[in-house]
Amino acid sequence: MARTLSFLLLLGLSATVLAAPPSVTIDAAGRLYLAAGMREQVSASLDGMPQKLRRMFVSESQGKLDAARLSAVTAAAKHTFRIDVFEPSALAAFAAHLDPATVESTLAFLASPTGRRMVAADVALAKLDPAATDAIANGKVAAPATPQRAALFQRIAAVTRATDSAAEVYMTMGRSLAVGKAMGYGLDLKDARASVGKKTPPPADLLSSLVVPLERYVAYDYRDLSDADLRNMLAFFDSAAGKTYVNASIEALVAGYRSMSRRCGERIGESWREIARSESQDATEPTPNPAP
């Protein structure tokens, strides 16, 4: 899943724990979460979020936000885009979408030589700096690949649902920030959701725009893995356990980013409301008469 998390570094965006009982224990989900290197990958993706969010708000406001409001965005992002905010909701969602057979099969695959090399590559990709990930997405940095390997990379991107995952998380972040901001201004969760509007699926133009960059990530991510490794990966991800694992991983990412984004939005809304109140008070205070 590193290709999704690294791509979110480029895109620059209090969840309710699932009511349904988990299909496996949180402990079992946690073992799989750690074995897959998900904690390291998510942690790496969070470092640049304050600056990414600040740039996003500047862009959406067309540069009209003042320094105080932008500082509030940065402070909120630093406070909420943290691994300890991500993990409770993410692990609950992960556990709810797994089953014991999938956990056992996936742990066995991750413990294999191919699985260990895959996880090491995923973690290394997630830890690249933003300039490097940007260069990969734009095709400025690429690993040589034969047509046969290029086809394998494309299949891996498809079976791991890299495009779907990145789009879902991106859309979730945007909506959750808006919902949280409305709550920060005083609305309850139901009214905040209503003010933002219905949840919509990722638009086709967003999905299509992600396909090529994410295929480039996959190719760069697994450039040092052998053809045999790539085929072993495909065999796992094409299996019933692999498909369940991919789905559960996406649900975990969406839940975790929803939690962080909504909390961030709430803090932004609260801060902006206080700024507006202070500005209003300053505007209504009488101007003192000049001394005679």
Disulfide bonds with the S-S distance in Angstrom:
none
